[in-house]
Amino acid sequence: MSLYDNIGLKYNAVKYTPWGRLELFNFKKHIQPLLTKPNTNVLDLGCGTGFYTELLAEWGATTVTAVDVSTTMLAGAKARIRNSRYASIVEFFQRDGLKPTVYGPKPQSYDLIAGVWFLNYAKDFKELVCMFSTIRKNLRHGGVFVGVCMHPVEDVYNFIIHHNSKVWAMTGLEDIYQDRLPGDAGFVFKAVFHPPKDVRFGQTIEFEAYHLKKSLYEAAARLAGLQGNLEWQHCEFPDNLRGELGLNFDALDVQFFVVK
Ligand SMILES: C[S@@+](CC[C@H](N)C(=O)[O-])C[C@H]1O[C@@H](n2cnc3c(N)ncnc32)[C@H](O)[C@@H]1O
């Protein structure tokens, strides 16, 4: 039984928060240009209810392989795609991304791998290496992994005490930091999403995940054998959303992780 089996389709509410729109804006900005080439086969790790699985197909993927450990989340993804025009190009696997598995017809079959809030389910360095090994086994030479992760900081405690949780709350996300992880690896945090009240999925959604320090991500990617450029991209806050929320400063600090 996975944590997300109790969440299932309720998770879709997250995408209706301003925070969800911020995530979409930034993920699209980084991944869509990589989908313009013909024959782009994409692996979507931690696909959840298939929100991005469908969009990856819409944005130009030739095929999408969607993987999630949770039966309930995957059932939501299957239902979404079954009712879309992409049913013939998407396949699903219920698998644990911590167990490095080859998904394509042969190792390293994918041009592009997406992991939107996937790596933050590694609770320590060892699990992070396992997740990057899954990526490594499936990413073709010269391919790109694009992940969405927690803020890349070396001192997570210092980040927690200084980051502006009020701003995040305005986007619909309350992040509550909990226990420190062994070996100073980072912290457990709880994400609590408050969807707008006028949305039909209007329940609060909660789940726990891990915020590991930046150097562990970088070292794990290398140890798993990813050798290309490794870039942390800043989250851009589009003007319309900034205006809507009444924000008058720049710093929102979700980051995007790109390995080529
Ligand atoms: C926050 S949701 C994100 C879903 C989707 N990527 C999105 O952005 O809409 C995280 C997803 O990762 C999945 N997940 C967590 N740990 C996993 C693992 N070890 N292997 C595969 N999927 C995992 C969860 O079941 C959940 O569906």
The ligand as a Gaussian input file, in Angstrom:
#p B3LYP/6-31G(d) Opt

LIG

0 1
 C        3.233000      14.644000      -5.887000
 S        2.694000      13.306000      -6.890000
 C        3.103000      13.938000      -8.508000
 C        2.339000      13.264000      -9.619000
 C        2.612000      13.815000     -11.018000
 N        4.006000      13.733000     -11.389000
 C        2.134000      15.244000     -11.110000
 O        2.943000      16.160000     -11.039000
 O        0.924000      15.441000     -11.241000
 C        3.982000      12.113000      -6.605000
 C        3.728000      10.764000      -7.267000
 O        4.922000       9.983000      -7.139000
 C        4.548000       8.656000      -6.882000
 N        5.680000       7.973000      -6.244000
 C        6.181000       8.187000      -5.002000
 N        7.207000       7.350000      -4.773000
 C        7.356000       6.608000      -5.911000
 C        8.236000       5.568000      -6.284000
 N        9.166000       5.117000      -5.439000
 N        8.105000       5.019000      -7.511000
 C        7.154000       5.459000      -8.379000
 N        6.271000       6.439000      -8.066000
 C        6.381000       7.012000      -6.850000
 C        3.337000       8.779000      -5.967000
 O        2.582000       7.590000      -5.932000
 C        2.616000       9.959000      -6.612000
 O        1.691000       9.528000      -7.577000

